[in-house]
């Protein structure tokens, strides 16, 4: 069978640095081909070459057996090559319908908004999504924005569909819908490229798997030939053991107490405590109020209730008040709310603590010294210190954001989705960073949609359901079964009460 789209001996250089080395890669009709590798392995560069956003430095791109040279991403789209980007490519102030048909508007002389909304509703119904076509993108949560990107791709009659981490921000139900659409497209003869750091998804979906490491293909195989452990080993080039640190079970005095805490309109009447040297996991479905609770705690959302620091009342009306109380927050959205992608590593690291680097003049030498320490402490891998943060891999962006969060040396750190969109090797590093904070006497709250992450990191787990505290697990009681029961509202106590 002739490949629908392929790279033949492709290399790609940026200046003197070659980031892809003579790569051969093919996508066939009716097949899901998974591309996996660590952050920085070259996956995004490969996808941009296939999607027309970059041109190869050597080798060729072929479509249906013929060499092509796409002038741009839209030129590739005109040939049926569609990319769902990991970074959303949406206009924030336009509606869902306007985004889906942007550049392909309906109507001969006047824009036919009604037809666009009707066609958008059909796409959203196909995805089982409650999103309204007239909703503005900026008002949607991250998971809904990803569904809009998927709907936009489905509207374009793809012959090749390239998906970069499409499930990273989706709920379990939305992932199931996505997989059903992938199966439909595969049956229709579409060639599909799927990248994900969730190796269980790769095992489930892929007909073929290509492993990329340091810009070169190190393994190509058929479905079933590699276990998840085998994939991880091929990605990082070494055996991965002890991905999670050993759970501690010991903790010190209470450093934070929250009483009858509410964040309108979702979080209601939550009470809990946090101990010194503890990792407290917060679990629950997307939409259960986890992020709203975290943002309320650090003053980013209006709230009611009482907060005590080491037994004393501690009102936190703003992020500045949280920082003064020794608290720090690492956002789930590093690209839009955590980092300035067009600025350098140094500028991002020190921006929120500039007063510590001199007044009225900032000491560049002290900033550079802080960056040198952060690069060493957090293993931040950058080709050049002066490069823009947007050109770092996702894992290194996350490590820089963690370094920025820790720069003022907070006592309590709230981390929302610590490893979203990050490869397994970097995940393990971040898990051990978090563990080292707890062992040094810091107190850490970790919010995560990843159940193994919650199970592997937490000394204690709080479960939220529909904005309320559904239960708490500690020590040896932390298990997948107990966690699922609380998340879904089928705990042992509730089931016993039902039969009483």
N, C-alpha and C positions, 0 to 999 in steps of 0.2 A: 504494500500500500504506500502511495506517495504521501509524504508528510504534508500536513496542511501548512505548518509554519515551522521553520527550523533555523538554528544558528549553525554555521559550518566553519569550524576553525576560527571562531571569533575571539579576538583580544580587544581590550578596551583600556586606554590610558588616559589619565588626567594629568597633563603636563608630563613630568618625567616618571610618574608613578603608574605602573601597570596594575590594574585591579582585577582584570579577567585575563586568563591565560589559555588561548587556543581551545575554547569551549565548543563542543559539539552537543547539540540538544535539539530534540524534535518533538513536536506535538502532532498527534494523529487524530483524525475525525472519530468521534464516538469514544474518546478515551479521556480519563482523568489522570494527568501526570503531575505528581507532587514534586515540588522543588523544596528541599530542606537544607538548612545550614545555620550556623551561628550568626548572630548579628555581625555585620561586617564581612561576611563570607563572599558577598558579591551578588546576592539574590536580587536586590532592588535594581542593580545595574543591568542584570540579565533581562529583567522584566521591562525595563525602559528601552532596551535595545529591541526586544520583540514588539513592543508597543509603539515604536516610532519616535520615542522621546529622546533617544540618543542614536548616534551613528557609530558603527564599529570602527576601531582604529585599524584592524586587520580582519580578514575573513569576510563572510557574507551572510546576509539574511535572505532566506528563500521562502516564498509563498507559493504553495501548490507546485513546487519543483522549480520555480523561476526566481532568479535573483531579483530582489526589490531594494529600493532605497526610499523609505518613507521620509518625506520632508518634515513631518511633524506627527504628533499624536493624532490630531484630527484627520490627517491624510491616511493613517493606518485604520482609523475608525471607518473611513469611507470604504475600506476594503473588508470591513467586517471584523477587525481586530480590536476588541474592547478590553479596557483595563479597569478593574475596580481597585483604586488606590488605597493603601493603608491610611495615608493622610487624605482626609476628605477633600474632594474637589467640588465644593458647593458654595454658592453665593449666599452669604448669611442673611441678607435683607430681602431675598426673594422667597416666594412661596415654594412648597414642595413641587407643585405642578410646573411652575416656571423653571425650576432647576432641571426637572426631568426633560423638558423640551427646549432647554436653552441652546440656541444655535440651530434648532430644527422646529421652530415655532409653527403652530398650525394656523391656517388662515392665508388667503391669497393677498389681500390688500390691507386688512385689519387683523390684529391678533385675535384669534378665536379662543378666549379664555374658557368658555364653557366646554368646548371640545377637548381642550387640554386637561381640564379638571375631570371630565368624564373618562378620558383615557388613563389618567393617573389613578383614578379610583379603581379601574379594572385591574391595573397592575398591583395596587396595594391589596385588593381583594385576593388576587392570586397568591400573594405572600401572606395572607391572613393577618395583615397589619391594620391596627385601628387608627393609624396616622391620617389626618385630614389633608386633602390636596391643597387646601387654602392656608394651611399652617405655615408660618415663617420658619426657616431653618434655624435661626438663632434661638428660637423658643423651644427647640426639640432637644431631648437628652441625647447623649452620644450613641446609644444603641439604636434610637430611631433614625439618626442621621445615617448610620450604616445601612439600615433597611432602605432608605431613600437612594443611596448609592447603588444598592442591588437592584432596586426597581428601575433606576435609570439605565443600568446595563441591560436589563431584560427588555427594555423598550427599543433596543437598537439592532435587533435581528443579528446577533453575533454569529460569526462563523468560528471565531476563536475568542474565548473568554479567559482572561488572565486575572486571577483573584489573589490579592496580597493581604493575607491575614484577615479574611472577611468575617470570621467568627469571633474575633478577639473581644468585641464589646457586646456581643449578642447574648440574650437570655437562652436558656436551654430550649424553650419552645421555638424561639426564632432560629436557633441552629438547626433544629429538626426541619423547619420550613425551608431553610437554605439548602440542606442536603436533598430534600425532595425536589427542589428546582434543579439542582445539579444532576440528579438522576434523569429528570425530564430532558434536560439539554443534552446529556450524554446519549440518550436514546434517539434524539433528533439529529445526531451526527456532529454536534459541536465539539471542537477540540478544546479541552479545558486544562489550564494550568492552575494548580492550587498550592499556595504556600501557607504554612501554619507552623507555629511552635508547639501546637497541641498534637503530639505524636499519635495519640489514640485516634484523632480524626484522620490522619494520614493512613493509618492502618485500615480504617473503615472505608475510606473513599477511593484510594489510589489504585489504578491499574498498574502504573509504573512509578518508580521513585528514583529521583536523581539527588545525590548528596553533593553539596558544594562546600569546599573548605579552602579558605585563603585564595579565592578566585579561580580555583580549578575543580573540575569534576573528579571526585575520588571514588564514587560508586554509582552505578546505574543497575537497577534490578526490578524484577516483577513483583507484584503484590504477594505478600506472604513469605518472601525470601529473607526479610529482615524483621526481627522483633523490635519493639519500641526501645529496648536496651541496646540492640544492635544499631539502630538508627542514631541514638544518642552518642554511642561510641564512635561511629563513623563521622558524625558532625564535628566532634571536638578532638578526635585523633587520640583519645586515651579512654581508659575505663573510667566511668563515673561511679563513685561510691560515696556514701554519706552525703547525698544531695541535701538532706535536712540535718541541722545540728541536733544533738541529743536534747530532749526536752528536760527542763530544769526542775520543775515542781516546787522549788523553794522561792520564796519572795519575802520582801521586807515589809516595812510599815506602809500604811495607806498614804499615798501622796496626792490622790485626787478622789473626791467623792462627788457624785452627781445625784441630786434628789429631785424627783418629780419633774423631770426635764422634758420640755416640749418644744418642738420646732414646727410652727404652722406651715402648711396645713396637714402634714403627714405624721410627724413623730409626736407621740403622746405619752406623757407620764412615765418616763423611763428613769430608773434609779440603778446605779451600780458604783463600784469602787475600783480603783486601780492601785496596785502595789508597786513599791520600789523593786526594780530588777525583774519585772514581769513583762511577758508578751501576752497581751490580751487580744484575742481574735474576735472580730465582729463579722458574723456570717448572716446570710439571708438572701432571698431572691433579689434580682434587680428590681428596684421600685419599693423595697421594703423599708427604706428610710435610712440606710446605712450612711450614705454620703451626707444627707441632710443633718443627721446626728453629729457627724464629725465637724461639719462646717458650723453648726451651732455652737459646739464646744469651743471652737477657736475664734468665735466672734464674727464669722463671715455671714451668718444668718441671724435675724432676730429670734430670740428664744425666751422662754420663761422657765422658772424653776431655780434651783440653788446649786452653785458650784463651790466646793470647798477645796482649798489647797493646804494639805497637812493640817486639817482640822479647822482652818480659819476661812470665813466667807471670802470668796474671790470673784466678784462680778467680772464678766468678760464681755463687754459690749462691742469690742473691735479686735481685729487681728493684732493691733499694737498692744492692747491690753493682755492678750494671750502671750505674746512674746515677753512682755514685762513679767508675766507670771511663770516664765520658764517653759512655755509650751511652743511647739512648732508643728506645722502642718505641711505634708507633702501631698499635693493634689493628684487625683487620678488622671488628669489631662495635662501631661507634661508639655505638649506642643502648643496649646493655646493659653494655658494658665500658669505653667510652671517655668518655661524658658522663653527667652527672646532668641528665636532661631536665626535671625540675621546678625546677631552680636557674637562676640568671641567668647571663649571659655572664661577668660578672666572677668569680663564684664558681667557675665551671667553669675559667676560664683559670688562676687562681692556686692552686687547691686543692692541687695536688701540690708547690707550691713556696712554701707560706705562710711558711716560716722566712725567706725572702728579703724579706718585706714587714714585718718588725718582730717584736720579741720583748721582753716577753711580749704586747704589744698590737700588733695588725695595723694598719698604716697604710692606711686606706681611700683616702686621696689617692694613695698610691703604687700601689695596686691599680688605681684608675681611670686613672692615667697609663699603666700597662702595657696596660690594655684599649684605650685610645685608640691606642697605638702598634700593637697587634695588629690592630685594625680597619683601620688605614691600610696596614700592611705586607701583610696577607693579604686585603684587600678583602672584609671580612666585612660583609654587608649585613643590617642588622636595623632593624625599624621603631622600636625603642626599646632603649636600652642595658639597661634593667631588665627586659626581657621574658624569659620562660622559654625555655631553649634548645630545648625540645621543640616550640616554635612557629616555629623557624627552618626554612627549607628544608633538604633533605638536603645540598646543596652548601655552604651556609653553616655547617651543623653540622660538615662535614668540614674546612672551612677553620679553624673555631675549634679543632677537635681538633689540627690541624697547628700552629696557633699555641701551644696548650697544650704540645704535645710539644717545641716549639723554645724555650720560655721559659727553661729552664735552660742554653741554648746548648750542646747536646751536640756532640761531634765525630763520632759515628757514629749514624746514624738508620736504624732498621729499620721499614719501612712495609709493612703487610700490606693488600693490596687498596686502593690509594690513591683510587680513583674509583668504587667500587661504588655503583650507584644515583644517579649524578650526570650531569647533562646535559653535552652536548659543549662548550659554552662554558666551564663551570666546570672540566671536565676539562683543557682547554688551559691554564687558569690554574694548576692544580695541577702540571701537567707542567713549566711554566716556573718555578714555585716550587722544585720538586725540582732542576731544572737549575741554578738560581741558587745552591742550597746546594752543589752539587758544584763550581761555578765559584769559590765562596768558600773552597774547601778542605775542606769537609765530605765525609764518605764515607757513601753512601746504599745500603742494601739494599732493593730493591723486590720484593715478592712479588705476583704478579698472575695471575689466570685469564684475563685479556684478552690474547690473543696480540699484536694490534697495539700494545698498550701496552708490552709487554715489548720488542718489536722497535723501537719508536719511542724508548724512553727509555734503553735499556741500553748501556753501553760494553762490558760483558761479561755473559754469561748462563750460569748454572748450571741444569741440568735434573735434577730428581729424578724417579725412577720407583720405586714400591713401596719407598720409604724409603731408597733408595740413590742415590748420585750417578751419573747416566747419562751425563753428558758436560758439556763446557764449550765455549762459542762466544765468539769475541772479534772485534772490529773488523769487517772486511768479510765475515767468515765467518758473521756473524749474518744469517740469512735464515729465511723462513717454512718453506721446505722442510727445511732442516737442523734447525730447531727441532721440527717435526712428527716427523721421523725419530727424534730422541732421545726425545721424549715417548712415542711409540708403540713404541719398542724396535726400530726398523727402520733404524738408522744404517748408513751405507755400510760401515763396518768390520765390523759384525755380519753384513751381507748377504754381504760378501766371504768372511768366515770360514765361513758356511754352505755356500758353493759350493766351498770349498777341498778 
